Amino acid sequence: MTSKSDPNFATRLLKSPARRRVLGYLLEHGPARFVDIKKGTELPTGVIYHHLRSMGGLVEQDSNKMYSLSSEGRSIAQSLINAAKSGSTDAYPVELAEMNDLLLEQSPKVAKLVSLFTMTPIYKALSLSRALQVAVFIASLEFAYLVGSAKTSQFAAEIWMPGSALAGLALTLFSLYMLTLIFVWFVHGREPAFAQPAAGGNRGWSNSLKQFAELDLLSALSVGLAIVYLAGYISAFGTGASDVLASAILVWGLVCMAAALSFTRGMEFMPALIFPFAVAIFFGAADSYLSGGFAIDRTVILLVLGLASMFISKLIDNEMERGISSSK
């Protein structure tokens, strides 16, 4: 429960430049749509969602999905602005604002290392440029196609690539994207963009396509996917050293996918970390089902494990949210 009487609460808020920016925007502009907050603050989508969610009773949302400050939030926001003007801004670097609050507050050095390892600076750069999103998305898919189509690669069956490498890559990416949207909706409670009302009631096909293809998420996921394909290519050499290297790169790619989900959709990093492994389990179930042996028992077991991992992630996310609230 937030309380402006808590002397540590304003100090904790000051540690997040992104949170100050959101509060300041709402204080100045009043009720605003999410898209207006995004344009006004120039913050990534996930960062905004994370802080709107973690500020509890300070920010309210009405039936029209307009965000505004509560009376307590207005008082806190004004005090933050006054503190910022006086130079009292003991804050963490803004590039770390998307990392989960508990990790950031308890160990900022570890948070910075995690941020670099998971290539979060790249995701931040992507969030600032649509052209860069398109370029990285295409480059990542071209790289994945080249390594996935190599004759020596035996990784195709493991990541559900029937027939040609191009068809398999398209199917893998589409499946990954849809599973991501389902995962975020189930764990984080956020509807995908295409399920949300369009601004001004515009439901044209071009607008619907833009809403469905959330390019910031797609481009960020494609980076991790390219790394996973690289791991598969290296594993095809079949030596002990290549297997160890491939395993390390595979884990790196999966963790980068988790960080991409955390950054672009504002999910806490720990529950997001389960996401790529849940996807791997579901892909394994699909591969088992489509294999000639029709291993239905193995398929069912993998599906159950995948669903269980989603529930575990939701429980962790709920606990992290309570931890953020209690830390206030």
NUDO-703923 format. One record per atom (N, C-alpha, C): x negated, y negated, z. Coordinates in steps of 0.2 Angstrom, whole numbers, padded with zeros to 4 digits, always signed. Layout:
! residues N
XYZ
...
This chain:
! residues 328
-0004+0006+0000
+0000+0000+0000
-0004-0006+0000
-0003-0011-0005
-0007-0017-0005
-0005-0022+0000
-0010-0026+0002
-0008-0031+0007
-0013-0037+0007
-0010-0043+0006
-0015-0048+0005
-0018-0050+0012
-0015-0047+0017
-0018-0049+0024
-0024-0044+0025
-0025-0040+0021
-0031-0035+0021
-0037-0040+0019
-0042-0041+0023
-0048-0045+0021
-0052-0042+0016
-0052-0035+0015
-0056-0032+0010
-0053-0031+0003
-0046-0033+0003
-0043-0032-0003
-0045-0036-0009
-0045-0043-0007
-0047-0048-0012
-0054-0046-0015
-0059-0044-0010
-0066-0043-0012
-0066-0037-0016
-0062-0032-0015
-0062-0026-0020
-0060-0028-0027
-0054-0032-0027
-0052-0035-0033
-0057-0039-0037
-0061-0043-0033
-0066-0047-0037
-0072-0042-0040
-0072-0036-0038
-0077-0032-0040
-0076-0029-0047
-0070-0031-0050
-0068-0029-0056
-0066-0035-0061
-0071-0037-0065
-0070-0043-0069
-0063-0042-0074
-0062-0035-0076
-0056-0034-0080
-0050-0035-0076
-0050-0033-0070
-0044-0034-0066
-0043-0041-0065
-0048-0045-0063
-0047-0052-0063
-0044-0056-0069
-0047-0053-0075
-0044-0056-0081
-0037-0055-0082
-0035-0049-0080
-0028-0047-0081
-0023-0051-0077
-0025-0051-0070
-0022-0055-0065
-0021-0063-0067
-0027-0065-0070
-0027-0072-0072
-0023-0074-0078
-0022-0069-0082
-0018-0070-0088
-0011-0070-0086
-0009-0065-0082
-0002-0065-0080
+0000-0071-0076
-0005-0073-0072
-0003-0079-0068
-0002-0085-0072
-0006-0086-0078
-0005-0092-0082
+0000-0091-0087
+0002-0085-0089
+0007-0085-0095
+0013-0082-0093
+0014-0079-0087
+0020-0077-0084
+0022-0070-0087
+0028-0068-0088
+0030-0061-0090
+0027-0060-0097
+0024-0055-0099
+0020-0054-0105
+0021-0046-0107
+0021-0045-0114
+0021-0038-0116
+0014-0036-0116
+0013-0029-0116
+0007-0026-0116
+0002-0029-0121
+0005-0029-0127
+0001-0032-0133
-0001-0039-0132
+0003-0043-0129
+0001-0050-0127
-0005-0050-0122
-0005-0046-0117
-0010-0045-0112
-0017-0043-0116
-0016-0038-0120
-0022-0036-0124
-0025-0041-0128
-0021-0045-0132
-0024-0050-0136
-0027-0056-0132
-0023-0058-0126
-0025-0063-0122
-0032-0062-0118
-0033-0055-0116
-0038-0054-0112
-0044-0051-0116
-0043-0048-0122
-0048-0045-0126
-0051-0039-0123
-0047-0036-0119
-0049-0030-0115
-0047-0023-0119
-0051-0018-0119
-0048-0012-0122
-0042-0009-0119
-0038-0006-0123
-0031-0003-0121
-0032+0001-0114
-0037+0006-0114
-0037+0010-0108
-0039+0006-0102
-0043+0001-0102
-0045-0003-0097
-0038-0007-0094
-0034-0010-0098
-0028-0013-0096
-0024-0008-0093
-0022-0003-0096
-0018+0002-0093
-0020+0004-0086
-0026+0006-0086
-0029+0008-0079
-0028+0003-0074
-0029-0004-0075
-0029-0009-0070
-0022-0011-0068
-0017-0011-0073
-0010-0012-0072
-0007-0006-0068
-0010+0000-0069
-0007+0005-0065
-0010+0005-0058
-0016+0003-0057
-0020+0004-0051
-0018-0002-0046
-0015-0007-0049
-0014-0013-0044
-0007-0013-0041
-0004-0007-0042
+0002-0006-0037
+0007-0011-0037
+0009-0014-0031
+0014-0019-0030
+0012-0026-0033
+0006-0027-0035
+0004-0033-0037
+0007-0035-0044
+0008-0030-0048
+0011-0031-0055
+0017-0027-0056
+0023-0030-0059
+0029-0027-0060
+0031-0026-0067
+0035-0022-0069
+0037-0021-0076
+0045-0020-0076
+0048-0024-0080
+0055-0024-0080
+0058-0020-0086
+0064-0019-0087
+0067-0014-0091
+0065-0016-0098
+0063-0022-0100
+0061-0023-0107
+0053-0022-0108
+0050-0019-0103
+0043-0017-0103
+0039-0024-0103
+0041-0029-0100
+0037-0035-0099
+0034-0035-0092
+0027-0036-0092
+0023-0036-0086
+0023-0043-0083
+0024-0044-0076
+0023-0050-0072
+0020-0049-0065
+0018-0054-0062
+0016-0053-0055
+0021-0054-0050
+0021-0050-0045
+0025-0050-0039
+0023-0056-0035
+0027-0058-0030
+0025-0064-0026
+0018-0063-0023
+0017-0057-0021
+0011-0055-0018
+0005-0055-0023
+0007-0053-0029
+0002-0053-0034
+0000-0060-0036
+0005-0064-0036
+0004-0071-0038
-0001-0075-0033
+0000-0073-0027
-0004-0076-0021
-0011-0074-0022
-0012-0067-0023
-0018-0064-0024
-0022-0067-0030
-0019-0067-0035
-0022-0070-0042
-0024-0077-0041
-0020-0081-0037
-0022-0088-0036
-0028-0088-0032
-0029-0084-0027
-0034-0084-0022
-0041-0082-0026
-0040-0077-0031
-0045-0074-0035
-0048-0080-0039
-0044-0084-0042
-0046-0089-0047
-0049-0094-0043
-0047-0096-0037
-0050-0101-0033
-0057-0098-0031
-0058-0092-0029
-0064-0089-0027
-0069-0089-0033
-0066-0088-0039
-0071-0088-0045
-0073-0095-0046
-0069-0100-0045
-0071-0107-0047
-0077-0109-0042
-0076-0106-0036
-0081-0107-0031
-0088-0103-0031
-0088-0099-0036
-0094-0095-0037
-0094-0088-0033
-0089-0087-0029
-0089-0081-0025
-0086-0075-0029
-0090-0072-0034
-0088-0067-0038
-0093-0061-0038
-0093-0058-0033
-0097-0052-0032
-0095-0046-0036
-0096-0046-0042
-0093-0041-0047
-0097-0037-0050
-0095-0031-0052
-0099-0026-0056
-0099-0028-0063
-0103-0026-0067
-0103-0028-0074
-0097-0026-0078
-0094-0030-0082
-0088-0029-0085
-0088-0023-0090
-0094-0020-0092
-0094-0014-0096
-0093-0008-0092
-0093-0009-0085
-0092-0003-0081
-0085-0003-0079
-0081-0008-0080
-0074-0009-0078
-0069-0003-0079
-0071+0001-0085
-0067+0006-0087
-0068+0013-0083
-0074+0013-0079
-0075+0019-0075
-0070+0019-0069
-0069+0025-0067
-0064+0025-0061
-0066+0021-0055
-0062+0018-0052
-0063+0014-0047
-0067+0017-0041
-0065+0023-0039
-0068+0026-0033
-0076+0027-0034
-0077+0030-0040
-0084+0031-0042
-0088+0024-0043
-0085+0019-0046
-0088+0013-0046
-0090+0010-0040
-0085+0010-0035
-0086+0007-0029
-0091+0010-0024
-0091+0017-0025
-0095+0021-0020
-0102+0022-0023
-0103+0022-0029
-0110+0023-0032
-0110+0020-0039
-0111+0013-0039
-0111+0010-0046
-0117+0012-0050
-0123+0014-0047
-0129+0017-0051
-0127+0023-0055
-0123+0028-0051
-0121+0034-0054
-0116+0033-0060
-0112+0028-0058
-0107+0026-0063
-0110+0023-0070
-0115+0020-0069
-0119+0017-0075
-0122+0022-0079
-0125+0027-0075
-0128+0033-0079
-0123+0037-0082
-0117+0038-0079
-0112+0042-0082
-0109+0038-0088
-0109+0032-0088
-0107+0027-0093
-0111+0028-0099
-0118+0028-0098
-0123+0029-0104
-0123+0036-0107
-0122+0041-0102
-0122+0048-0105
-0116+0049-0109
-0111+0046-0107
-0105+0048-0111
-0104+0043-0117
-0108+0039-0118
-0108+0034-0124
-0103+0029-0123
-0101+0027-0117
-0096+0022-0116
-0097+0015-0119
-0104+0013-0119
-0105+0007-0123
-0103+0007-0130
-0103+0013-0133
-0101+0014-0140
-0093+0013-0141
-0090+0016-0136
-0082+0015-0136
-0080+0008-0135
-0084+0004-0131
-0083-0003-0129
-0084-0007-0136
-0089-0005-0140
-0090-0009-0146
-0084-0007-0151
-0082-0001-0151
-0077+0001-0155
-0070-0003-0154
-0069-0004-0147
-0063-0007-0145
-0062-0014-0147
-0068-0017-0149
-0068-0024-0151
-0068-0025-0159
-0068-0020-0163
-0068-0021-0170
-0065-0015-0173
-0059-0017-0177
-0056-0012-0181
-0060-0009-0187
-0064-0014-0190
-0068-0012-0195
-0073-0006-0193
-0076-0008-0187
-0081-0003-0184
-0077+0004-0182
-0071+0004-0180
-0068+0010-0179
-0067+0014-0185
-0065+0011-0190
-0064+0014-0197
-0071+0017-0199
-0076+0013-0198
-0083+0015-0201
-0085+0021-0197
-0085+0021-0190
-0087+0026-0186
-0083+0033-0187
-0076+0032-0188
-0072+0037-0189
-0074+0041-0195
-0075+0038-0201
-0077+0041-0207
-0084+0044-0206
-0088+0040-0203
-0095+0043-0203
-0095+0049-0198
-0092+0049-0193
-0091+0055-0189
-0088+0061-0192
-0083+0060-0196
-0080+0066-0200
-0084+0068-0205
-0088+0064-0209
-0092+0066-0214
-0098+0070-0211
-0100+0068-0205
-0106+0072-0202
-0103+0079-0200
-0097+0079-0197
-0094+0085-0195
-0093+0090-0201
-0090+0087-0206
-0089+0091-0212
-0096+0094-0215
-0101+0090-0215
-0107+0093-0218
-0110+0099-0214
-0110+0098-0207
-0112+0103-0203
-0107+0109-0203
-0101+0108-0203
-0096+0113-0203
-0096+0117-0209
-0097+0114-0215
-0097+0118-0221
-0104+0121-0223
-0109+0120-0218
-0115+0124-0220
-0114+0131-0219
-0117+0135-0224
-0116+0142-0225
-0118+0146-0219
-0123+0143-0215
-0126+0147-0210
-0122+0146-0203
-0117+0142-0203
-0113+0141-0197
-0108+0146-0196
-0108+0149-0190
-0103+0154-0188
-0098+0151-0183
-0099+0144-0183
-0094+0141-0178
-0087+0140-0180
-0086+0141-0187
-0080+0139-0189
-0074+0143-0186
-0074+0149-0185
-0069+0153-0182
-0068+0151-0175
-0073+0149-0171
-0073+0147-0164
-0069+0140-0163
-0069+0136-0168
-0065+0130-0168
-0059+0129-0172
-0057+0135-0175
-0051+0136-0178
-0051+0132-0185
-0056+0135-0189
-0057+0132-0196
-0055+0137-0201
-0049+0139-0203
-0047+0144-0208
-0049+0141-0215
-0051+0146-0219
-0052+0143-0226
-0058+0139-0227
-0057+0133-0230
-0062+0128-0232
-0064+0124-0225
-0070+0121-0226
-0072+0117-0220
-0068+0111-0220
-0066+0108-0225
-0062+0102-0226
-0055+0103-0223
-0052+0108-0225
-0045+0110-0222
-0046+0111-0214
-0051+0115-0212
-0052+0116-0205
-0053+0110-0201
-0057+0105-0204
-0059+0099-0200
-0052+0095-0199
-0048+0094-0205
-0042+0091-0204
-0037+0094-0199
-0037+0100-0199
-0033+0104-0195
-0035+0103-0187
-0042+0103-0187
-0045+0103-0180
-0043+0096-0177
-0045+0091-0181
-0044+0084-0179
-0036+0082-0177
-0032+0084-0182
-0025+0083-0180
-0023+0087-0174
-0025+0093-0173
-0023+0097-0167
-0026+0093-0161
-0032+0091-0161
-0035+0088-0156
-0032+0081-0154
-0030+0078-0159
-0026+0071-0158
-0019+0072-0155
-0016+0077-0157
-0009+0078-0154
-0009+0081-0147
-0014+0085-0146
-0015+0088-0139
-0017+0082-0135
-0021+0078-0137
-0023+0072-0133
-0017+0068-0131
-0012+0066-0136
-0006+0063-0134
-0002+0066-0129
-0001+0073-0130
+0003+0077-0125
-0001+0077-0118
-0007+0078-0118
-0011+0078-0112
-0010+0071-0108
-0011+0065-0112
-0010+0059-0109
-0003+0058-0106
+0002+0060-0110
+0009+0059-0108
+0010+0063-0102
+0008+0069-0102
+0009+0074-0096
+0006+0072-0090
-0001+0070-0090
-0005+0069-0084
-0004+0062-0082
-0004+0057-0087
-0005+0050-0085
+0002+0046-0086
+0007+0050-0089
+0014+0047-0089
+0014+0041-0094
+0010+0041-0099
+0010+0036-0104
+0013+0039-0111
+0018+0036-0113
+0020+0038-0120
+0015+0036-0125
+0015+0040-0131
+0011+0038-0136
+0014+0031-0140
+0010+0028-0143
+0012+0021-0146
+0018+0022-0151
+0018+0028-0155
+0023+0029-0159
+0030+0030-0156
+0030+0032-0150
+0036+0033-0146
+0039+0027-0142
+0035+0022-0143
+0037+0016-0139
+0040+0011-0144
+0045+0007-0142
+0048+0002-0146
+0043-0002-0150
+0044-0003-0156
+0040-0008-0160
+0042-0015-0159
+0037-0019-0159
+0038-0026-0157
+0042-0029-0163
+0048-0033-0160
+0052-0036-0165
+0057-0031-0169
+0057-0025-0166
+0061-0020-0170
+0059-0018-0176
+0052-0019-0178
+0050-0018-0185
+0048-0010-0185
+0052-0006-0189
+0051+0001-0189
+0049+0003-0196
+0046-0002-0200
+0044+0000-0207
+0039+0006-0207
+0038+0009-0213
+0034+0015-0213
+0026+0013-0211
+0024+0007-0214
+0017+0005-0212
+0016+0004-0205
+0021+0001-0202
+0020-0001-0195
+0021+0006-0191
+0025+0011-0193
+0025+0017-0190
+0019+0021-0190
+0016+0020-0196
+0009+0024-0197
+0004+0021-0193
+0004+0014-0192
-0001+0011-0188
+0000+0013-0181
+0006+0014-0179
+0008+0016-0172
+0006+0023-0171
+0007+0027-0176
+0005+0034-0175
-0002+0035-0174
-0006+0032-0179
-0013+0033-0179
-0016+0028-0175
-0017+0029-0168
-0020+0025-0163
-0028+0025-0165
-0030+0021-0169
-0037+0021-0172
-0043+0021-0167
-0041+0017-0161
-0047+0017-0156
-0048+0024-0153
-0042+0027-0152
-0043+0034-0149
-0046+0039-0154
-0043+0038-0160
-0046+0043-0165
-0053+0042-0167
-0056+0036-0167
-0063+0035-0168
-0067+0037-0162
-0065+0036-0156
-0068+0038-0150
-0069+0046-0150
-0063+0049-0151
-0063+0056-0151
-0067+0059-0157
-0068+0056-0162
-0071+0059-0168
-0079+0059-0167
-0081+0054-0162
-0088+0054-0160
-0090+0061-0156
-0086+0062-0151
-0087+0068-0148
-0086+0075-0152
-0081+0075-0157
-0080+0080-0161
-0086+0082-0165
-0089+0076-0168
-0095+0077-0172
-0101+0081-0168
-0101+0079-0162
-0106+0082-0157
-0105+0089-0156
-0098+0091-0155
-0096+0098-0155
-0098+0102-0161
-0097+0099-0167
-0099+0102-0173
-0106+0104-0174
-0110+0099-0171
-0117+0099-0171
-0119+0105-0167
-0116+0106-0161
-0118+0111-0157
-0117+0118-0160
-0111+0118-0164
-0109+0125-0168
-0115+0126-0173
-0117+0121-0176
-0122+0122-0182
-0128+0125-0179
-0130+0122-0173
-0137+0124-0170
-0136+0131-0167
-0130+0133-0165
-0129+0140-0162
-0130+0145-0168
-0129+0143-0174
-0129+0148-0179
-0136+0150-0181
-0141+0147-0178
-0148+0149-0179
-0149+0156-0175
-0146+0157-0170
-0146+0164-0167
-0152+0165-0162
-0156+0160-0160
-0161+0161-0156
-0159+0159-0149
-0163+0162-0144
-0162+0160-0137
-0162+0152-0136
-0168+0149-0139
-0168+0142-0138
-0163+0138-0141
-0161+0140-0147
-0155+0137-0150
-0149+0138-0147
-0148+0143-0144
-0141+0144-0140
-0141+0140-0134
-0147+0139-0130
-0147+0135-0124
-0146+0128-0126
-0149+0125-0132
-0148+0119-0134
-0141+0117-0137
-0138+0122-0140
-0132+0122-0142
-0127+0121-0137
-0128+0125-0131
-0123+0125-0126
-0124+0118-0122
-0130+0115-0122
-0131+0108-0119
-0127+0103-0123
-0128+0103-0129
-0125+0098-0134
-0117+0099-0134
-0115+0105-0133
-0108+0107-0133
-0105+0103-0127
-0108+0104-0121
-0105+0101-0115
-0105+0094-0116
-0111+0091-0119
-0111+0084-0120
-0106+0081-0124
-0104+0085-0129
-0099+0083-0134
-0092+0083-0130
-0091+0088-0126
-0084+0089-0123
-0084+0083-0118
-0089+0082-0114
-0089+0076-0109
-0088+0069-0112
-0091+0068-0118
-0090+0062-0122
-0083+0061-0124
-0079+0067-0126
-0072+0067-0127
-0068+0065-0121
-0070+0067-0115
-0067+0065-0109
-0068+0058-0108
-0074+0055-0109
-0075+0048-0108
-0071+0044-0113
-0070+0046-0119
-0066+0043-0124
-0059+0042-0122
-0057+0048-0119
-0050+0048-0117
-0049+0043-0111
-0054+0043-0106
-0054+0039-0101
-0054+0031-0102
-0059+0030-0107
-0059+0023-0109
-0054+0020-0113
-0051+0024-0118
-0046+0021-0122
-0039+0021-0119
-0038+0026-0115
-0031+0027-0112
-0031+0026-0104
-0037+0023-0101
-0036+0021-0094
-0036+0027-0089
-0037+0033-0091
-0036+0039-0086
-0042+0039-0082
-0042+0041-0076
-0047+0041-0072
-0052+0047-0075
-0059+0046-0074
-0063+0050-0077
-0063+0057-0075
-0062+0059-0069
-0062+0066-0066
-0056+0070-0069
-0050+0067-0069
-0045+0071-0072
-0046+0072-0080
-0048+0066-0083
-0050+0066-0090
-0055+0072-0092
-0059+0073-0087
-0065+0078-0089
-0062+0085-0090
-0056+0086-0087
-0053+0093-0089
-0050+0093-0096
-0049+0088-0099
-0045+0087-0105
-0049+0091-0111
-0055+0090-0112
-0058+0094-0118
-0059+0101-0117
-0060+0103-0110
-0060+0110-0109
-0053+0114-0110
-0048+0110-0108
-0041+0112-0109
-0040+0113-0116
-0042+0108-0120
-0041+0109-0128
-0045+0115-0130
-0051+0116-0128
-0055+0122-0130
-0051+0128-0129
-0048+0129-0123
-0044+0134-0121
-0038+0135-0126
-0035+0130-0127
-0029+0130-0132
-0031+0132-0139
-0037+0130-0141
-0039+0132-0148
-0041+0139-0148
-0044+0141-0142
-0046+0148-0141
-0039+0153-0142
-0034+0150-0139
-0028+0154-0139
-0025+0154-0146
-0026+0149-0150
-0023+0148-0157
-0028+0153-0161
-0034+0153-0160
-0038+0157-0164
-0037+0165-0162
-0035+0166-0156
-0034+0173-0154
-0027+0175-0158
-0022+0171-0158
-0016+0172-0161
-0016+0173-0169
-0021+0169-0172
-0021+0170-0179
-0026+0175-0181
-0030+0178-0177
-0035+0183-0179
-0031+0189-0181
-0035+0193-0185
-0032+0200-0187
-0029+0204-0182
-0033+0204-0176
-0031+0209-0171
-0024+0207-0167
-0022+0201-0168
-0016+0199-0165
-0016+0201-0157
-0021+0198-0154
-0022+0199-0147
-0018+0195-0143
-0011+0198-0143
-0006+0194-0139
-0007+0193-0132
-0010+0198-0129
-0012+0198-0122
-0017+0192-0120
-0022+0192-0124
-0027+0187-0123
-0024+0180-0125
-0020+0180-0130
-0017+0173-0132
-0013+0170-0126
-0009+0175-0123
-0004+0172-0117
-0009+0170-0112
-0014+0174-0110
-0018+0172-0104
-0021+0165-0105
-0024+0164-0112
-0027+0158-0113
-0022+0152-0113
-0016+0153-0115
-0011+0148-0115
-0009+0146-0108
-0009+0151-0103
-0007+0150-0096
-0013+0146-0093
-0019+0148-0095
-0025+0145-0092
-0025+0137-0094
-0023+0136-0101
-0023+0129-0103
-0018+0125-0100
-0012+0128-0099
-0006+0124-0095
-0008+0123-0088
-0011+0128-0085
-0014+0127-0078
-0019+0122-0077
-0023+0121-0082
-0028+0116-0082
-0025+0109-0082
-0019+0108-0086
-0016+0102-0087
-0013+0100-0080
-0010+0105-0077
-0007+0104-0070
-0012+0102-0065
-0018+0105-0065
-0023+0103-0061
-0026+0096-0062
-0026+0094-0069
-0028+0088-0070
-0023+0083-0068
-0017+0084-0068
-0011+0080-0066
-0012+0079-0058
-0013+0084-0055
-0014+0084-0047
-0020+0080-0045
-0026+0080-0049
-0031+0076-0048
-0030+0069-0049
-0027+0068-0055
-0025+0061-0056
-0021+0058-0051
-0016+0061-0048
-0011+0059-0043
-0016+0057-0037
-0020+0062-0035
-0024+0061-0029
-0029+0055-0030
-0032+0054-0036
-0036+0048-0038
-0032+0042-0037
-0026+0042-0039
-0022+0036-0039
-0020+0034-0032
-0019+0039-0028
-0018+0038-0020
-0024+0035-0017
-0030+0038-0020
-0036+0036-0017
-0038+0028-0019
-0036+0026-0025
-0037+0019-0027
-0032+0015-0022
-0026+0017-0021
-0021+0013-0017
-0024+0013-0010
-0026+0018-0007
-0029+0018+0000
-0035+0014+0000
-0039+0013-0005
-0045+0009-0005
-0044+0002-0005
-0038+0000-0007
-0036-0007-0007
-0035-0009+0000
